[in-house]
Structures are given as structure tokens and as C-alpha cells.
């Protein structure tokens, strides 16, 4: 009996007494190497070239908008009294959330020995790095005088006119996000070293061989190298795992430690963490499903992988929906007039359209994943995940703008309206993200070959133990 799946490429069928294979067909170790390496070695497809050109043009427009902002000042945004935190902070929190899935898949699922992570962890880690880059852009330009953004760094100096305020959650963000980005970058790079050595050995161009040779750090595949690699990888996973909880917890403190109605609540840390994992997994699926199809990775990134990720989206989406309901309950139960008004204003005030868009996308649409057909149909998954990411951006918009636009002083109430610069920077940040991801697909191993081969080896061993043939 072969390891090939009888129902085509659907490995979600449960068989009593055995695990479903995560590498499909009669795939061999050589096939895994060829499939992954060919993505970088062959000429780019028309779809990749068109996608890259569009993304790169949008990125250039993003750069132009930043230069225009630095020249004219932050008045080109729609940030006006009382909404001084507008779309830049919304975009910052959104992109930090997108970066959460990579660390969860890579670190926590690794520590729990979840083998289905092996085919998707590399791309998810890359998305984490690129999302942090996008997120880090906004605080730097939001400070007004971007050329003085280095004041945020607590380096010892007698020439500073003002020291950073260590009691401010905005400074906590600097430490949390920079730590998260650094550890994620090290974790991502550490995992690529064996695969970069494979790219080095297969390179026919001397410049590519030299570049991959430098990046692979002299990897030879010896038992000593593997022993040290596995120890270092496990250690970095242990360091990275707490960051899944800590980073978005610190980001939530930007709001939770204030006195603004609608922000001053203790539910924000777990609520933000669940939302970050929710949106991060949705973005991973949004990009990996088209990449899987265009790059011919169907036997390595299987329906089983998508099914598992959809279940996590369903679970975290339900937690986010519970958090929405809990906020309203506590506002009613606490009998604080300003809090009750803040949440009533969210649902039925001038921004009602944003609130109900958020609820529809984040609470209602993921419930479709209770149906297996929706969890195993790629185009439906992509559609739902796009709605989830739209909803999670609106969640950050609702939290930030509705609370600030109507706070304690009715005479200061105002309606926030974004300018063309706000729109351009939001779209431009996606251009940066997609440009980096497309470059990653062309230049780096998009799938962890070493771990995927280890998964295949276990499948073959189990098949032989059961008297099957591969």
C-alpha cells in the first residue's frame, strides 16, 4: 500500500489508528529539494513579475508620501483635535498583529512538537519580519519630528534635551517590538542555515554561490553541526515563545493604561493577543494559498495544513467575539456613565458602519469554518481570510478613533476624516509587505526542507512498520 492519498490531494480524511500524512504522493527527499530549490533557480513567472512590479510601484508611492510628510509635517494626515491618534497608530497595531502568526507557528508549535508546522513555518516567519518592518515605519514618522526619533532610544548622553519617559507605554512599545523583531529575525535566519547551504551547493553562478556561502556560515551537515543547530533552535524557540504573549500585551497597554472611555479596561491584553494570532494566521493563509498554487507546492503545503490553520482562526475568532461581548457587559455592569456611552457610541454612533463591519468580518465570517467544506476549499479560505484582515484593521480603527472622537468633553467632539495621505500610506504599507514577500519567495527557501524531510522520514518509517510500501 502506498503513502499516496486515495482522495487526490485531500489528506483531511481521518483514518482510525493512524496519522494523516503531511507530505503527499510518492514524494522523495530529492523531490522536496527539487521542488523548493526550483522556485529560486528557474526564471520568474509572469504572475510573479506582474505582482512584484505592482507591489514595487506601490512601495515607491509609499516612500514619496513619507518624504512629503517629512517636508510638510503631520498636518497632511487627518489627525485633528480630539483625534490625535489616527490611522498611523491604527496601521502600527494592525501590522504588529499580522506578525504574530510566525512566532506562534515557529516557536510554540515547535515546542509542542506539532509536525504540521514544518511546511508553513518558514513563510510565516518571513511574514513576521516583514510585518514588523511595516509596523516600525509608522511610530518613527508619527512623532512629528522624525529626525528626532532617536530620542526614543534610552542611550546615555548629556546632550539630550529630554529623557525618554520610562513610565509611558509608548516607550514600552520600543523595547517590546524591537525585541520581538530581533528574536524573530534570529529565529528565522537560524532555521534557514541548512537550506541556504543546499542553495549554495546547487548554485551555478559564482556570485550566488558566494552569497549563499556567506549566509550558510560554513554549514557542512556534519553531526556536530546538526547537534549545535538543534540546541540553538530549541533555545531560540524558548526565548521567542513568551514574546507571542508579551508583544501585543505591551501594545494593548498603549490604550489600557489611559483614562479614555473605551480604553481603560483590563481585558485588552488577552483580547489583543487573540486578535493578533487571529489576523496573523489569516494573512499567512491569504499569501500561502496563492503561492502554493503558483509555485507548485501542493504536495508539501497540503489541505491538512490549511484545515488546521482554519481551526485556529475559528478558535481565536470566537475568542475575539467573546471579548467584544465582554466589553459591553462590563460597561453595563460597571455602571460608569462614560464607559456605557463609549460602547453605545461605537455600535450606534457616527461610526456604526465601522463597528458592524468589524463584527461581520471578525465574528460572523470565521464561523463558516465550522463547515469542513469551507476549511478545505482554497478559494473560500482566501476569501474569508481577506474579510478577517479587513475586520481586524477596522477593529483597531474602532478602538482608536471612536473613543477619541467622543470623550469626556462634548464641546470637543469631532468626526475623523482621513486624507489622501492616510489612504496612500495604508495602501503603501501593503506594497512594502508584498514586495518583501515576493523577493523572499525568489531568493530564499520558502519551505523548510530539512524539517519537511524529517517529517517524510517519520511517515516512511510508520508505513514500513505497518507493512506498507513507499
C-alpha positions in Angstrom: 0.0 0.0 0.0 1.4 3.4 -0.9 1.6 6.6 1.1 -0.3 8.4 -1.7 -3.6 9.8 -0.6 -6.5 8.0 -2.3 -8.7 11.2 -2.5 -6.3 13.2 -4.6 -4.6 15.9 -2.6 -7.1 15.9 0.3 -5.4 14.5 3.4 -8.0 15.6 5.8 -9.8 12.2 5.8 -9.4 10.7 9.3 -8.3 7.1 9.4 -8.7 5.3 12.8 -5.4 4.4 14.3 -3.1 6.4 12.1 -2.0 10.0 11.4 -2.7 11.6 8.1 0.5 12.2 6.1 1.8 15.7 5.7 3.8 15.1 2.6 1.6 13.7 -0.2 2.1 11.4 -3.1 5.2 9.4 -3.8 7.4 12.3 -2.8 11.1 11.5 -2.1 13.8 13.5 -0.3 15.1 14.5 -3.7 11.7 15.7 -4.8 11.5 18.0 -1.8 14.8 19.5 -2.6 14.0 20.0 -6.3 10.5 21.4 -5.6 11.8 24.1 -3.2 15.0 25.0 -5.0 13.4 25.3 -8.4 11.3 28.2 -7.1 14.5 30.3 -6.7 16.5 28.7 -9.6 14.1 28.9 -12.5 13.1 32.1 -14.3 10.4 34.1 -12.5 6.8 33.5 -13.8 4.8 36.3 -15.4 2.5 36.3 -12.4 5.5 36.9 -10.1 6.9 39.7 -12.3 3.5 41.4 -12.6 2.9 41.1 -8.8 6.4 42.4 -8.0 6.1 45.4 -10.3 2.8 46.4 -8.9 4.0 46.0 -5.3 7.2 47.9 -6.0 5.4 50.8 -7.6 3.0 51.0 -4.6 6.1 50.9 -2.3 7.6 53.8 -4.3 4.5 55.8 -3.7 4.7 55.0 0.0 8.2 56.4 0.1 7.0 59.6 -1.8 4.3 60.0 0.8 6.7 59.7 3.7 9.0 62.3 2.1 6.0 64.6 1.6 5.0 64.1 5.2 8.5 65.0 6.4 8.5 68.1 4.2 5.0 69.4 5.1 4.5 68.0 8.6 1.9 65.7 10.2 -0.8 68.2 9.2 -1.1 66.3 5.9 -2.8 63.5 7.9 -6.4 63.7 9.1 -5.2 63.8 12.7 -7.1 66.7 14.3 -8.3 67.5 17.8 -9.5 65.4 19.5 -8.4 62.5 17.3 -4.6 63.0 17.5 -4.1 59.2 17.2 -5.4 58.5 13.7 -4.5 56.0 11.0 -0.7 55.8 11.7 -1.3 54.2 15.1 -4.1 52.0 13.7 -1.7 50.8 11.0 1.0 50.2 13.5 -1.2 48.0 15.7 -2.5 46.2 12.7 0.9 45.2 11.3 2.2 44.2 14.7 -0.7 41.8 14.9 0.0 40.4 11.5 3.4 39.4 12.7 2.2 37.2 15.5 1.4 34.0 13.5 5.0 33.5 12.5 6.3 33.2 16.1 3.3 31.1 17.2 3.8 28.6 14.3 7.6 28.5 14.6 8.2 28.6 18.4 5.1 27.5 20.3 4.1 24.7 17.8 7.7 23.6 17.7 7.9 23.3 21.4 4.6 21.3 21.4 6.1 19.1 18.6 3.3 19.9 16.1 4.8 18.5 12.9 2.2 20.1 10.6 4.1 23.4 11.1 7.1 22.3 9.1 5.9 23.3 5.6 4.5 26.7 6.6 6.8 27.9 9.3 9.4 29.5 7.0 7.0 31.7 5.1 5.1 32.6 8.4 8.4 33.6 10.0 9.2 35.8 6.9 5.8 37.5 7.2 6.6 38.2 10.8 9.8 40.0 9.9 8.2 42.0 7.0 5.1 42.9 9.2 7.4 44.2 11.9 9.2 46.3 9.3 5.9 47.8 8.2 4.8 48.4 11.8 8.1 50.0 12.8 7.7 52.6 10.0 4.7 54.3 11.5 5.8 55.3 15.0 9.0 56.8 13.6 7.1 59.1 11.3 4.2 59.7 13.8 6.4 61.5 16.3 6.2 64.7 14.2 9.9 65.5 14.0 11.1 62.2 12.6 14.7 63.3 12.6 14.5 63.3 16.4 13.0 59.8 16.7 16.3 58.7 18.2 15.2 60.4 21.4 13.1 57.3 22.0 16.3 55.3 22.4 17.5 55.4 26.1 21.2 55.7 25.3 23.4 57.6 27.9 24.0 61.1 26.8 24.4 64.5 28.4 23.3 66.4 25.3 19.7 65.2 25.2 17.2 67.9 25.9 14.7 65.4 27.1 15.0 61.9 28.5 12.5 59.2 27.4 9.6 58.7 29.8 10.0 55.1 31.0 6.5 55.2 32.5 5.0 55.7 29.1 3.6 52.6 27.3 4.8 54.2 24.0 8.4 53.6 25.2 7.5 50.1 26.3 6.5 49.6 22.7 10.0 50.4 21.5 11.5 47.7 23.7 8.8 45.1 23.0 8.6 45.5 19.2 12.4 45.8 18.8 13.0 42.7 21.0 10.3 40.8 19.1 11.8 41.8 15.7 15.3 40.9 16.7 14.5 37.5 18.2 12.2 36.7 15.2 14.9 37.6 12.7 17.5 35.4 14.5 15.0 32.6 14.7 14.1 32.9 11.0 17.7 33.0 9.9 18.9 30.2 12.2 16.3 27.9 10.7 17.4 28.7 7.2 21.1 27.9 7.6 20.9 24.2 6.4 18.7 25.1 3.5 20.9 28.0 2.5 23.8 25.5 2.4 21.7 23.4 -0.1 21.2 26.6 -2.2 24.9 27.2 -2.0 25.8 23.7 -3.2 23.4 23.8 -6.1 24.3 27.3 -7.3 25.9 27.5 -10.8 26.5 31.3 -10.6 29.6 32.1 -8.6 28.1 35.3 -7.1 25.0 33.4 -5.9 27.3 30.6 -4.6 29.4 33.2 -2.7 26.3 35.0 -1.3 24.7 31.7 -0.1 28.0 30.5 1.1 28.4 33.6 3.4 24.8 33.2 4.6 25.1 29.5 5.3 28.1 30.1 7.7 30.1 27.2 6.5 27.4 24.6 7.1 28.6 21.1 6.2 25.8 18.9 7.5 28.0 17.1 10.0 26.5 15.5 13.1 28.3 18.2 15.2 26.6 20.9 13.2 23.2 19.3 13.5 23.6 18.8 17.2 24.5 22.5 17.8 21.9 23.7 15.4 19.1 21.8 17.1 20.2 23.0 20.5 20.3 26.7 19.3 17.0 26.4 17.5 15.3 25.0 20.6 16.8 27.7 22.8 15.6 30.4 20.4 12.2 28.8 20.4 12.1 29.0 24.1 13.1 32.7 24.0 10.6 33.5 21.3 7.5 31.7 22.8 6.9 34.3 25.6 7.0 37.1 23.0 3.8 35.8 21.5 2.1 36.9 24.7 4.2 39.9 25.7 4.4 42.0 22.5 0.8 42.5 21.8 0.1 42.8 25.6 2.5 45.7 25.7 0.9 47.2 22.6 -2.5 46.9 24.3 -1.1 48.9 27.2 -0.9 51.9 24.8 -4.7 52.1 25.3 -5.4 50.2 28.6 -3.3 52.3 30.9 -5.0 55.5 29.8 -8.2 57.1 31.2 -10.0 57.4 27.9 -13.5 55.7 28.0 -13.5 52.5 26.0 -9.7 52.0 26.5 -9.4 51.8 30.3 -10.1 48.1 30.6 -8.2 45.0 31.8 -9.5 42.8 29.0 -7.2 44.4 26.4 -4.1 42.2 26.8 -5.7 38.8 26.2 -8.1 40.4 23.7 -5.3 41.9 21.7 -3.2 38.7 21.8 -6.1 36.6 20.5 -6.8 39.2 17.8 -3.2 39.3 16.7 -3.0 35.5 16.3 -6.4 35.6 14.5 -5.2 38.2 11.9 -1.7 36.7 11.6 -3.0 33.3 10.6 -5.4 34.9 8.2 -2.6 36.7 6.5 -0.5 33.6 6.3 -3.3 31.7 4.5 -4.0 34.7 2.3 -0.5 34.6 0.9 0.4 30.9 1.2 -2.6 29.6 -0.8 -1.9 31.6 -4.0 1.9 30.9 -3.5 1.2 27.2 -3.1 -0.7 27.1 -6.4 1.7 29.3 -8.4 4.9 27.6 -7.2 3.7 24.0 -7.4 3.8 23.3 -3.7 0.6 21.3 -3.4 2.3 18.1 -2.1 4.1 20.0 0.6 1.6 22.6 1.7 -1.5 20.4 1.9 -5.2 20.7 2.6 -4.4 19.3 6.0 -2.2 22.3 6.8 -5.0 24.7 5.7 -7.6 22.8 7.7 -5.6 23.1 10.9 -4.9 26.8 10.4 -8.6 27.4 9.7 -9.5 25.7 13.0 -7.1 28.1 14.9 -8.7 31.0 13.1 -12.1 29.7 14.2 -11.0 29.4 17.8 -9.3 32.8 18.0 -12.1 34.5 16.1 -14.6 33.1 18.7 -12.4 34.4 21.5 -12.4 37.9 19.8 -16.2 37.7 19.6 -16.3 36.8 23.3 -14.1 39.8 24.1 -16.5 42.1 22.1 -19.4 40.9 24.2 -17.5 41.1 27.4 -16.6 44.7 26.8 -20.3 45.6 26.5 -21.2 43.5 29.5 -18.6 45.1 31.8 -19.6 48.6 30.5 -23.2 47.9 31.6 -22.3 46.0 34.8 -19.8 48.7 36.0 -22.5 51.4 35.6 -19.9 54.0 34.7 -21.7 56.6 32.5 -18.8 57.4 30.3 -18.0 53.8 29.6 -21.6 52.9 28.8 -21.7 55.8 26.4 -18.4 54.9 24.8 -19.6 51.4 23.8 -23.1 52.5 22.8 -21.5 55.2 20.6 -19.3 52.5 19.0 -22.3 50.4 17.9 -24.9 53.1 17.2 -23.0 56.4 16.9 -21.5 58.1 13.8 -19.0 55.2 13.3 -21.7 52.5 13.4 -20.7 51.3 9.9 -17.1 50.6 11.1 -18.2 48.7 14.2 -20.6 46.4 12.3 -18.1 45.9 9.5 -15.7 44.7 12.3 -18.3 42.4 13.8 -19.3 40.9 10.5 -15.8 40.2 9.4 -14.3 39.1 12.7 -17.1 37.3 14.4 -19.6 36.1 11.7 -17.3 35.2 8.8 -14.9 32.8 10.7 -17.9 30.8 11.9 -18.2 29.4 8.3 -15.1 27.3 9.2 -17.3 25.1 11.3 -18.2 23.5 7.9 -15.4 21.3 6.6 -16.1 22.1 3.0 -15.2 25.8 3.7 -12.0 24.7 5.6 -10.8 22.6 2.7 -11.7 24.8 -0.3 -8.7 27.1 -1.0 -10.6 30.0 -2.7 -13.2 30.1 0.1 -10.4 30.2 2.7 -8.7 33.1 0.9 -11.9 35.0 0.7 -12.8 34.5 4.4 -9.2 35.4 5.4 -9.3 38.6 3.4 -12.5 39.5 5.3 -10.8 38.7 8.6 -7.9 41.1 7.8 -10.3 43.8 6.8 -12.2 43.3 10.0 -9.1 43.3 12.1 -8.0 46.7 10.6 -11.4 48.0 11.4 -11.1 46.7 14.9 -8.1 48.9 15.5 -9.8 51.8 13.8 -12.9 51.4 16.0 -10.8 51.2 19.2 -8.7 54.2 18.4 -10.9 56.7 16.6 -14.4 56.2 18.2 -13.0 56.6 21.7 -11.0 59.7 20.9 -13.7 61.4 18.8 -16.2 61.5 21.7 -14.6 61.5 25.1 -15.4 63.5 28.3 -15.8 66.9 26.8 -18.8 67.2 24.4 -17.8 70.6 23.1 -14.6 69.0 21.7 -16.3 66.1 19.8 -15.4 65.8 16.2 -15.6 63.4 13.3 -12.4 62.0 12.0 -11.9 62.1 8.2 -8.7 60.5 6.6 -6.9 62.4 3.9 -5.4 61.1 0.7 -2.1 60.8 2.5 -3.7 58.4 5.1 -5.1 56.3 2.4 -1.8 56.3 0.4 0.2 55.2 3.4 -2.1 52.4 4.3 -2.0 51.0 0.8 1.7 51.8 0.5 2.5 49.7 3.6 0.9 46.7 1.8 3.1 47.5 -1.2 6.2 47.2 1.1 4.9 44.0 2.7 4.2 42.3 -0.7 7.4 43.5 -2.2 9.5 41.9 0.6 7.4 38.7 0.5 7.8 38.3 -3.3 11.6 38.9 -3.0 11.7 36.3 -0.3 10.0 33.8 -2.5 12.5 34.3 -5.2 15.7 34.5 -3.2 15.2 32.2 -0.1 13.9 28.7 0.6 10.2 29.2 1.0 9.8 25.8 2.8 12.0 24.3 5.5 13.5 21.4 3.5 15.3 19.9 6.5 12.2 19.7 8.7 9.9 18.6 5.9 12.4 15.7 5.1 12.4 14.7 8.8 8.5 14.6 8.6 8.7 12.4 5.5 11.2 10.1 7.1 8.8 9.5 10.0 6.0 8.9 7.5 8.1 6.3 5.7 9.1 4.6 9.0 5.5 4.3 10.1 4.5 3.0 6.6 7.2 0.3 6.8 6.2 -0.6 10.3 2.6 -1.1 9.1 3.9 -3.3 6.2 3.2 -0.7 3.6 5.4 0.4 0.7 6.5 3.8 -0.3 
